Amino acid sequence: MRDRNAEAAVLVVGCVLLTVLAIGQEKHLEWTLKPSGTAGKLHLSLEISKPHYRSSHSTDVPVDRFRGLPPDVFDRGGAVKFEYVHDAGRLLCQGRSSWSKGSGTFTFVPDPQFAAKLQGLGYEAPDAEQAFQMMLTDVGLGCARGIKDAGLRASTQQLLDLRNHGVKLEYIHEMGQAGYRNLTVEDYIELRDHGVTTAFATDLKNAGYDLTKSRIVELRDHGVSSRFLNELQGYGLRPSAADLVQLRDHGVTAEYLKGLKDGGFEDLAAGKITELKDHGVSTEFIQEVQDLGYRFTTREMIELRDHGVNRDYLRRVRDSGMKNLSASQIVKLKDQLMLPAPG
């Protein structure tokens, strides 16, 4: 008897706790509506709040998605009651309007036909929360059908993930046109999250790079841009993808590479190029050295710059009559403060 009483007490306490939790988790749903700057649309804002959580969503939506909304709603004040209709379901809205703005509360009613149609396309039926999120982010049947027609295998949740990460149908189509096919949902999301635009992907292809998704992401993360690629092409240069990363990490520009090429330093390894850049060997210095009649190697150029040898000092060495000196000999003169006399 005592055990039964204990079980009953636990059951009562459990029910009370569940009721409290349910009340604590209730959402407060509010809408705001005002004119939009775009013809044929209204600006709809939805705010969802509950303890320790708050989110808002605002967007311009077509006027024809509203049912029962008076056409002069913003010209008069008073109570309003209308529906906002989406493939995923309906928002039942009530509130008041006055002075070019309306606001109030709403409830969401999922459309069971939407779930059935999604299943017909090969997706799972969304639960109530997924359907609500699909309404918020405007993931309708057209979007779901377009994703499937693009050959992308996605779950119902992944339809939301794609939209939440900014992956639109246009992005998927343009990536395909650029030659990037057989990408997964995760691939598209990673590319967008790392700022890979379809223009950048296209420029890579046009420049002759046939790269994996991971390599493309690496290039963007290291600051390789379409502008950099186009400048390289303009100078007839095409470093490897790995070299592109190393060059950008060291601030090597297309102009710097062109200057090296003009100075007779072609086909240098990326490591040698970045070493020159890191040691302050500018293309102007290379040209000035050659204009003075010197022919130094890249290692000698670095040695000269490390010891502060500049164009003016080299000119004084030359004009003093000391010819055919090696870079090491010039450095020794500089370090010993032996400044040759002009002329």
Buried (B, 14 or more C-beta within 10 A) or exposed (E): EEEEEEEEEEEEEEEEEEEEEEEEEEBEBBBBBBEBEEEEBBBBBBBBEEEEEEEEBEBEBEEEBBEEBBEEBBEEEEEBEBBBBBBBBBBBBEBEBEEEBBBBEBEBBBBEEBBEBBEEEEBEBBEEEBBBBBBBBBBBBEBBBBBBEBEBEBEBBBBBBBBEBEBBBEBBBBBBEBEBEEBEBEBBBBBBEBEBBBEBBBBBBBBEBEBEBEBBBBBBEEEBBBEBBEBBBEBEBEBEBEBBBBBBEBEBBBEBBBBBBBBEBEEBEBEBBBBBBEBEBBBEBBBBBBEEEBEBEBEBBBBBBEBEBEBEBBBBBBEBEEEEBEBEEBBEBBEEEEEBEEE
